[in-house]
Amino acid sequence: MPIVNINIAPELLHVDKEEAYKEMVKGITRTISESAKVPAEAVHVMINETSAKRYSVAGKFLIEK
């Protein structure tokens, strides 16, 4: 069973978060299902929300950019 973990800083999404998450899991499930040749029911997707206050790139928190 494929398990996919997604880490997202939701403050950085500029669209409706819930709709974006629904679209992401549908697309990821379809892609994994097709490429791994497994039924969609075997694909598990977990979304982990990480605050932009706690996520940094090049030594700067994303909230600071």
N, C-alpha and C positions, 0 to 999 in steps of 0.2 A: 504494500500500500504506500504510494507516494505521499509524503508529508511536506508541505511547502510553508515556510515561515516568512512573513512579510513584516518588516519594521517600517513604520510610517510616523513622521512628525505631522500630525493632523493640522497644526496651525499653518502649515505651508501649502495645504490644499486650497485652491481658489475656486472650488466647486462644492456642491452639496456632498458632505463627507459620506453619508449613508449610501447615496446613489453611486458615488465613486467606488466605494467598497464593494457594492453589489456587482458592478461592472468588472472590477478587477478579479473577483473570485470566479465569475463566470468565464472570463477569458483565460485565466490561469488554469482552471479546471479543464476547459476544452483543450488547451494546448498540451497539458500533461497527459490527459487521457489519450489523445491522438498519438503523441510521440512515444508514450510508454506502452501503448496498446492495452490499456486497462479501462474498465468501465468508469464512468464519472463518479459513481458511488464509492470507488476505491480511493479517490483523490481527496485528501484532507488539506484545508488551507487555514492557517492561523494568522490573524492580523494582530500585531503588537503595536500599540501606540506608544511612541516615545516623544516626550516633550521637546520642542526645539530649544528649550532652556537647558536640556541635558544631552544635546547632540551637537557635536562640533566637527568642523572641517578645517583643516590647516590651523588648528589651535584657536579658532573662534567659534563660539556657539552660534548656531544658525539664527537664533532670536536677535543676535547683535547685528546681523547683516541687513 
